[in-house]
Amino acid sequence: MDRILEPEVMDTVDDARECNAMDHMAVNKEFVAHLAAFLEQAGKRYRTHDDPEFDKMEDPDVVSGLLDVGTGTALIPIQLCKQQAGLRVMAIDMAVSMLELAIRNVDVACLRNEIQLIQVDAKDTGFEDEMFDAVISNSIIHHIPQPALVVAEMVRITRPGGVIFVRDLMRPESSAEVDHIVSTYAGEETEYSRRLFRDSLFASLTVDEMREFVAAAGCNADQVIATSDRHWTWATVR
């Protein structure tokens, strides 16, 4: 089944509200848990601002500068900071409407000191080379017409020895399978939300397609694997 692109920037108020209203709790918790498991497996640990040695630590296995690419309404950073007290996250998105809701969500969670929100293009962030200890992303790749640009940018801004952890939807093989996945996982959502989910499935990449982009960026393509019936995950130490 061919890829059908959807808008790169979901910047209408309705899109932002529907995205924020959908029940992402289980998926977000799973993402944060799998990220933590991968960090542990890779011998990494978080560095938090309440660490008494915060300003002195230069351990390459400590993660302090963490970037969330395509944060949407900041639900992943909020979940991450709730589970890892004292962590600081920079979160970027291109959609103003998403960021406006993200600010509200961060304020409600009382995490303004922990989460910094910035309007930035994921394809060309303007950040310095090797700036971050970890770059994470959940469901941004399928929005991008040229995913190779985002993948290359993630690699560029991650320091050697740093972590890249990216998850997104995986394009099914047929329209019938799309309908089944939408019915299974969004059957209780609004018609508008189901349409957004359906469009995202059509716009998403297969594992093989993502592996091509990862290989082109100089990374191990085999580290892109299917991790559910509708998701692939790329987890690597640069």
VOBA-1610 file (N, C-alpha, C; in pm, whole numbers, padded with zeros to 5 digits, always signed):
BEGIN
Met+00085-00119+00000Met+00000+00000+00000Met+00088+00124+00000Asp+00064+00214-00094Asp+00145+00334-00106Asp+00119+00431+00008Arg+00221+00511+00037Arg+00210+00614+00140Arg+00127+00731+00087Ile+00032+00779+00168Ile-00049+00896+00134Ile-00021+01003+00238Leu+00041+01111+00195Leu+00083+01214+00289Leu-00035+01287+00352Glu-00015+01332+00475Glu-00109+01420+00542Glu-00039+01552+00570Pro-00109+01655+00617Pro-00043+01783+00642Pro+00076+01768+00737Glu+00185+01835+00703Glu+00306+01825+00785Glu+00285+01890+00922Val+00216+02003+00925Val+00194+02076+01049Val+00045+02076+01081Met+00007+02013+01191Met-00133+02011+01235Met-00159+02136+01318Asp-00188+02246+01252Asp-00190+02374+01322Asp-00327+02441+01321Thr-00433+02360+01321Thr-00565+02418+01343Thr-00604+02393+01489Val-00689+02476+01539Val-00734+02461+01677Val-00805+02328+01695Asp-00886+02289+01595Asp-00958+02162+01605Asp-00863+02043+01610Asp-00761+02044+01525Asp-00663+01935+01526Asp-00594+01925+01661Ala-00553+02038+01715Ala-00484+02039+01843Ala-00575+01987+01955Arg-00699+02033+01956Arg-00792+01990+02060Arg-00820+01840+02051Glu-00842+01790+01928Glu-00871+01647+01912Glu-00750+01563+01952Cys-00633+01605+01910Cys-00512+01533+01945Cys-00493+01529+02096Asn-00518+01641+02161Asn-00502+01650+02306Asn-00607+01569+02381Ala-00726+01560+02322Ala-00838+01494+02390Ala-00834+01342+02378Met-00765+01291+02275Met-00760+01145+02257Met-00690+01080+02376Asp-00729+00958+02406Asp-00675+00888+02521Asp-00538+00828+02487His-00433+00903+02514His-00296+00859+02486His-00227+00802+02609Met-00296+00794+02722Met-00229+00764+02848Met-00152+00632+02843Ala-00215+00526+02796Ala-00149+00395+02796Ala-00029+00396+02703Val-00046+00454+02584Val+00063+00458+02486Val+00179+00543+02538Asn+00148+00657+02601Asn+00252+00744+02654Asn+00328+00677+02768Lys+00257+00612+02857Lys+00322+00541+02967Lys+00413+00431+02914Glu+00367+00362+02812Glu+00447+00256+02752Glu+00573+00313+02687Phe+00558+00426+02617Phe+00674+00491+02555Phe+00778+00526+02661Val+00736+00590+02768Val+00828+00632+02874Val+00892+00511+02941Ala+00815+00406+02962Ala+00869+00285+03024Ala+00971+00218+02934His+00942+00211+02804His+01035+00148+02711His+01162+00232+02695Leu+01148+00366+02699Leu+01264+00453+02696Leu+01353+00426+02818Ala+01294+00418+02935Ala+01369+00391+03058Ala+01440+00256+03051Ala+01371+00157+02996Ala+01431+00024+02984Ala+01549+00025+02888Phe+01536+00101+02778Phe+01646+00108+02683Phe+01766+00182+02743Leu+01740+00290+02817Leu+01850+00362+02883Leu+01923+00270+02980Glu+01849+00194+03056Glu+01911+00101+03151Glu+01993-00004+03078Gln+01937-00058+02970Gln+02007-00158+02891Gln+02138-00101+02834Ala+02134+00028+02796Ala+02251+00093+02738Ala+02348+00145+02844Gly+02316+00124+02971Gly+02403+00168+03080Gly+02396+00317+03106Lys+02281+00380+03074Lys+02264+00523+03095Lys+02174+00548+03216Arg+02182+00669+03269Arg+02088+00710+03373Arg+02058+00857+03357Tyr+01944+00900+03410Tyr+01905+01040+03403Tyr+01985+01122+03504Arg+02013+01245+03467Arg+02069+01342+03562Arg+01962+01447+03587Thr+01929+01471+03711Thr+01824+01565+03746Thr+01882+01689+03813His+01807+01799+03808His+01859+01925+03860His+01875+01926+04011Asp+01815+01828+04081Asp+01832+01823+04226Asp+01949+01734+04268Asp+02024+01683+04168Asp+02145+01607+04198Asp+02248+01702+04259Pro+02303+01671+04374Pro+02399+01763+04440Pro+02524+01787+04357Glu+02555+01698+04262Glu+02673+01713+04178Glu+02636+01757+04037Phe+02518+01818+04020Phe+02465+01850+03886Phe+02565+01928+03802Asp+02624+02033+03856Asp+02710+02122+03779Asp+02849+02063+03754Lys+02882+01955+03825Lys+03016+01900+03815Lys+03023+01773+03731Met+02910+01711+03711Met+02909+01580+03647Met+02931+01592+03496Glu+03024+01511+03445Glu+03049+01505+03302Glu+03052+01358+03258Asp+02977+01276+03323Asp+02972+01133+03294Asp+02902+01111+03160Pro+02966+01045+03063Pro+02903+01025+02933Pro+02782+00932+02938Asp+02766+00861+03048Asp+02652+00771+03062Asp+02536+00835+03138Val+02544+00965+03161Val+02438+01037+03229Val+02362+01124+03128Val+02230+01114+03131Val+02144+01190+03039Val+02088+01311+03111Ser+02126+01430+03067Ser+02070+01552+03126Ser+02003+01639+03021Gly+02066+01653+02902Gly+02007+01734+02796Gly+01920+01649+02707Leu+01790+01650+02730Leu+01697+01564+02657Leu+01604+01649+02571Leu+01589+01611+02444Leu+01505+01683+02349Leu+01392+01594+02301Asp+01268+01647+02306Asp+01151+01578+02251Asp+01113+01646+02120Val+01121+01573+02010Val+01095+01627+01876Val+00950+01600+01836Gly+00878+01707+01800Gly+00737+01691+01764Gly+00653+01662+01887Thr+00666+01747+01986Thr+00605+01720+02117Thr+00454+01729+02118Gly+00395+01796+02016Gly+00249+01812+02017Gly+00205+01894+02136Thr+00118+01836+02218Thr+00069+01908+02336Thr+00146+01869+02463Ala+00268+01818+02444Ala+00366+01793+02552Ala+00326+01681+02647Leu+00245+01587+02601Leu+00202+01480+02690Leu+00316+01384+02726Ile+00407+01359+02632Ile+00521+01271+02661Ile+00615+01336+02763Pro+00660+01460+02742Pro+00747+01522+02845Pro+00682+01528+02982Ile+00553+01555+02986Ile+00483+01559+03116Ile+00487+01423+03183Gln+00456+01319+03107Gln+00461+01184+03162Gln+00602+01148+03208Leu+00700+01188+03129Leu+00840+01159+03161Leu+00882+01230+03290Cys+00846+01357+03302Cys+00886+01433+03421Cys+00810+01391+03545Lys+00690+01339+03529Lys+00616+01286+03643Lys+00684+01160+03698Gln+00739+01080+03608Gln+00801+00955+03650Gln+00946+00974+03692Gln+01011+01079+03640Gln+01151+01105+03673Gln+01161+01245+03730Ala+01141+01256+03860Ala+01139+01387+03925Ala+01270+01461+03904Gly+01260+01589+03870Gly+01376+01673+03855Gly+01437+01675+03716Leu+01385+01593+03625Leu+01436+01591+03489Leu+01398+01719+03416Arg+01483+01763+03323Arg+01452+01880+03241Arg+01449+01840+03095Val+01346+01885+03023Val+01325+01846+02884Val+01302+01970+02799Met+01368+01975+02683Met+01335+02074+02582Met+01240+02005+02483Ala+01127+02069+02454Ala+01025+02008+02368Ala+00993+02102+02253Ile+00999+02050+02129Ile+00980+02135+02013Ile+00865+02087+01925Asp+00803+02181+01857Asp+00698+02151+01760Asp+00685+02271+01667Met+00630+02250+01548Met+00609+02360+01454Met+00470+02422+01467Ala+00376+02347+01527Ala+00237+02391+01529Ala+00209+02481+01649Val+00172+02606+01621Val+00143+02702+01728Val+00026+02655+01812Ser-00078+02603+01748Ser-00196+02558+01823Ser-00162+02445+01919Met-00075+02355+01876Met-00030+02247+01964Met+00047+02304+02083Leu+00137+02396+02056Leu+00219+02452+02163Leu+00137+02533+02262Glu+00032+02598+02213Glu-00055+02673+02305Glu-00121+02579+02405Leu-00167+02464+02358Leu-00224+02365+02449Leu-00115+02301+02534Ala+00004+02285+02477Ala+00116+02229+02554Ala+00149+02317+02674Ile+00150+02448+02653Ile+00177+02541+02763Ile+00074+02522+02873Arg-00051+02511+02834Arg-00158+02490+02933Arg-00138+02359+03009Asn-00106+02251+02934Asn-00086+02121+02999Asn+00032+02124+03096Val+00139+02188+03054Val+00258+02197+03140Val+00227+02278+03266Asp+00151+02386+03251Asp+00114+02467+03368Asp+00026+02388+03465Val-00071+02315+03410Val-00160+02235+03495Val-00080+02130+03572Ala+00021+02074+03507Ala+00105+01972+03570Ala+00212+02032+03662Cys+00218+02166+03667Cys+00317+02237+03750Cys+00460+02197+03713Leu+00486+02195+03581Leu+00617+02152+03533Leu+00684+02257+03445Arg+00649+02384+03464Arg+00706+02489+03380Arg+00858+02498+03396Asn+00909+02470+03514Asn+01055+02475+03535Asn+01127+02356+03472Glu+01054+02248+03450Glu+01115+02126+03397Glu+01107+02115+03244Ile+01004+02174+03183Ile+00979+02155+03040Ile+00985+02290+02969Gln+01075+02301+02872Gln+01089+02422+02791Gln+01029+02396+02653Leu+00932+02476+02612Leu+00863+02459+02485Leu+00909+02563+02385Ile+00942+02516+02263Ile+00994+02606+02159Ile+00933+02567+02024Gln+00899+02667+01943Gln+00853+02642+01806Gln+00975+02626+01717Val+00998+02504+01670Val+01116+02472+01590Val+01079+02370+01483Asp+01139+02381+01366Asp+01120+02286+01257Asp+01210+02165+01281Ala+01151+02046+01290Ala+01229+01925+01317Ala+01328+01893+01206Lys+01304+01941+01085Lys+01392+01914+00972Lys+01518+02000+00975Asp+01511+02113+01044Asp+01623+02207+01049Asp+01612+02285+01179Thr+01659+02225+01287Thr+01635+02280+01420Thr+01718+02403+01451Gly+01834+02415+01387Gly+01924+02525+01420Gly+02006+02500+01546Phe+01988+02385+01610Phe+02067+02353+01728Phe+02210+02318+01689Glu+02301+02332+01783Glu+02440+02300+01758Glu+02459+02150+01739Asp+02564+02113+01666Asp+02598+01972+01651Asp+02621+01909+01787Glu+02574+01784+01801Glu+02601+01703+01921Glu+02560+01773+02050Met+02446+01842+02047Met+02404+01925+02159Met+02335+01846+02270Phe+02270+01735+02235Phe+02183+01667+02332Phe+02235+01528+02369Asp+02212+01493+02497Asp+02244+01359+02544Asp+02144+01256+02494Ala+02022+01300+02471Ala+01917+01209+02423Ala+01818+01287+02339Val+01779+01226+02227Val+01674+01281+02141Val+01564+01177+02132Ile+01442+01216+02168Ile+01329+01124+02164Ile+01219+01181+02076Ser+01132+01095+02028Ser+01020+01141+01947Ser+00914+01033+01941Asn+00790+01076+01951Asn+00678+00983+01939Asn+00579+01037+01836Ser+00572+00969+01721Ser+00471+00998+01619Ser+00487+01134+01551Ile+00611+01167+01511Ile+00632+01285+01429Ile+00673+01248+01287Ile+00745+01138+01270Ile+00801+01102+01140Ile+00694+01094+01032His+00577+01039+01065His+00476+01019+00960His+00419+01150+00908His+00441+01260+00979His+00393+01390+00932His+00486+01452+00828Ile+00608+01401+00818Ile+00711+01468+00739Ile+00717+01410+00597Pro+00701+01493+00493Pro+00711+01443+00356Pro+00849+01386+00324Gln+00953+01440+00387Gln+01090+01396+00364Gln+01151+01348+00497Pro+01116+01228+00540Pro+01161+01180+00671Pro+01313+01175+00686Ala+01384+01158+00575Ala+01530+01151+00583Ala+01589+01275+00647Leu+01526+01391+00624Leu+01577+01516+00680Leu+01569+01516+00833Val+01458+01465+00886Val+01442+01461+01032Val+01536+01359+01094Val+01548+01244+01030Val+01638+01141+01082Val+01781+01193+01086Ala+01826+01255+00978Ala+01962+01309+00973Ala+01983+01418+01077Glu+01880+01500+01100Glu+01890+01607+01198Glu+01899+01551+01340Met+01822+01446+01368Met+01830+01382+01499Met+01971+01328+01526Val+02028+01267+01426Val+02164+01213+01441Val+02264+01327+01461Arg+02250+01434+01386Arg+02344+01547+01395Arg+02348+01610+01533Ile+02232+01623+01596Ile+02226+01697+01723Ile+02243+01608+01846Thr+02259+01479+01825Thr+02283+01387+01937Thr+02433+01365+01953Arg+02483+01380+02075Arg+02627+01364+02097Arg+02668+01218+02079Pro+02794+01193+02042Pro+02844+01056+02039Pro+02825+00989+02175Gly+02770+00871+02173Gly+02738+00802+02297Gly+02601+00837+02351Gly+02535+00934+02286Gly+02400+00972+02327Gly+02295+00877+02271Val+02174+00895+02316Val+02064+00803+02284Val+01965+00868+02189Ile+01921+00791+02090Ile+01809+00829+02005Ile+01700+00725+02024Phe+01580+00771+02059Phe+01469+00679+02083Phe+01345+00734+02013Val+01308+00673+01902Val+01200+00724+01817Val+01097+00614+01794Arg+00971+00651+01809Arg+00862+00556+01782Arg+00757+00625+01695Asp+00699+00549+01605Asp+00593+00605+01520Asp+00502+00493+01473Leu+00396+00535+01407Leu+00303+00439+01349Leu+00369+00365+01233Met+00323+00244+01209Met+00375+00159+01101Met+00263+00137+00999Arg+00291+00169+00875Arg+00187+00162+00772Arg+00143+00018+00746Pro+00016-00010+00756Pro-00035-00145+00727Pro-00022-00179+00579Glu-00047-00303+00548Glu-00032-00349+00410Glu-00156-00326+00326Ser-00269-00298+00390Ser-00393-00282+00313Ser-00489-00186+00383Ser-00584-00135+00307Ser-00687-00048+00364Ser-00771-00122+00466Ala-00794-00250+00442Ala-00872-00330+00536Ala-00802-00339+00671Glu-00670-00351+00667Glu-00595-00357+00793Glu-00597-00221+00863Val-00594-00112+00786Val-00608+00021+00844Val-00740+00031+00919Asp-00849-00011+00854Asp-00981-00004+00916Asp-00986-00087+01044His-00921-00203+01044His-00921-00288+01162His-00847-00221+01278Ile-00733-00162+01250Ile-00655-00097+01354Ile-00730+00024+01410Val-00791+00103+01322Val-00868+00219+01368Val-00983+00174+01457Ser-01054+00070+01416Ser-01166+00020+01494Ser-01120-00035+01629Thr-01006-00102+01629Thr-00956-00165+01752Thr-00907-00063+01854Tyr-00835+00039+01807Tyr-00767+00129+01899Tyr-00830+00268+01909Ala-00924+00300+01821Ala-00989+00431+01828Ala-01140+00420+01813Gly-01193+00302+01837Gly-01335+00279+01818Gly-01424+00364+01907Glu-01373+00405+02023Glu-01451+00485+02117Glu-01424+00634+02103Glu-01334+00672+02011Glu-01302+00813+01992Glu-01406+00878+01899Thr-01396+01010+01884Thr-01488+01081+01795Thr-01458+01046+01650Glu-01553+01073+01562Glu-01533+01047+01420Glu-01413+01127+01368Tyr-01398+01250+01417Tyr-01286+01336+01378Tyr-01154+01272+01418Ser-01147+01220+01540Ser-01024+01156+01587Ser-00995+01029+01509Arg-01098+00953+01478Arg-01077+00831+01399Arg-01023+00865+01261Arg-01072+00975+01202Arg-01022+01016+01070Arg-00875+01058+01079Leu-00839+01131+01184Leu-00700+01170+01201Leu-00610+01047+01215Phe-00654+00950+01292Phe-00577+00827+01312Phe-00563+00751+01181Arg-00673+00741+01107Arg-00671+00671+00979Arg-00573+00738+00882Asp-00580+00871+00872Asp-00490+00945+00783Asp-00344+00924+00824Ser-00319+00918+00954Ser-00183+00899+01003Ser-00129+00761+00966Leu-00214+00660+00971Leu-00171+00525+00932Leu-00133+00520+00785Phe-00210+00585+00701Phe-00178+00589+00558Phe-00048+00667+00533Ala-00019+00767+00617Ala+00099+00851+00598Ala+00225+00794+00661Ser+00212+00691+00739Ser+00325+00639+00815Ser+00420+00557+00727Leu+00535+00523+00784Leu+00637+00447+00714Leu+00632+00300+00752Thr+00679+00215+00661Thr+00702+00076+00696Thr+00837+00065+00766Val+00863-00050+00826Val+00992-00073+00890Val+01105-00061+00787Asp+01084-00121+00670Asp+01189-00118+00566Asp+01218+00024+00520Glu+01115+00106+00506Glu+01136+00245+00465Glu+01216+00321+00570Met+01180+00304+00696Met+01252+00374+00802Met+01396+00325+00809Arg+01417+00198+00787Arg+01553+00145+00788Arg+01640+00209+00680Glu+01581+00238+00566Glu+01656+00304+00459Glu+01703+00443+00503Phe+01615+00518+00570Phe+01652+00653+00615Phe+01758+00647+00725Val+01745+00550+00814Val+01841+00535+00923Val+01979+00497+00868Ala+01981+00407+00771Ala+02107+00367+00709Ala+02172+00484+00636Ala+02091+00565+00569Ala+02143+00682+00497Ala+02205+00783+00593Ala+02158+00784+00718Ala+02213+00876+00819Ala+02336+00819+00889Gly+02378+00700+00846Gly+02500+00641+00900Gly+02481+00557+01024Cys+02357+00516+01051Cys+02329+00435+01170Cys+02290+00293+01130Asn+02283+00206+01229Asn+02251+00066+01207Asn+02102+00049+01179Ala+02068+00014+01056Ala+01928+00002+01016Ala+01855-00109+01089Asp+01928-00212+01133Asp+01864-00324+01201Asp+01806-00286+01336Gln+01840-00166+01385Gln+01787-00123+01514Gln+01647-00063+01501Val+01594-00058+01381Val+01452-00024+01361Val+01374-00154+01358Ile+01282-00171+01453Ile+01206-00296+01460Ile+01059-00267+01487Ala+00973-00358+01443Ala+00831-00349+01477Ala+00814-00384+01624Thr+00745-00297+01697Thr+00729-00319+01841Thr+00583-00335+01882Ser+00492-00330+01788Ser+00352-00364+01812Ser+00288-00388+01676Asp+00158-00411+01674Asp+00090-00432+01546Asp+00073-00303+01468Arg+00110-00189+01529Arg+00091-00061+01461Arg+00207+00037+01482His+00315-00008+01546His+00428+00081+01573His+00561+00015+01535Trp+00655+00098+01490Trp+00796+00059+01487Trp+00871+00149+01585Thr+00989+00103+01628Thr+01072+00181+01719Thr+01216+00177+01669Trp+01280+00293+01672Trp+01422+00304+01642Trp+01492+00347+01772Ala+01569+00259+01828Ala+01640+00286+01954Ala+01786+00257+01934Thr+01872+00357+01955Thr+02014+00339+01929Thr+02098+00428+02018Val+02221+00387+02039Val+02323+00472+02100Val+02412+00518+01988Arg+02423+00650+01973Arg+02496+00705+01858Arg+02646+00678+01869
//
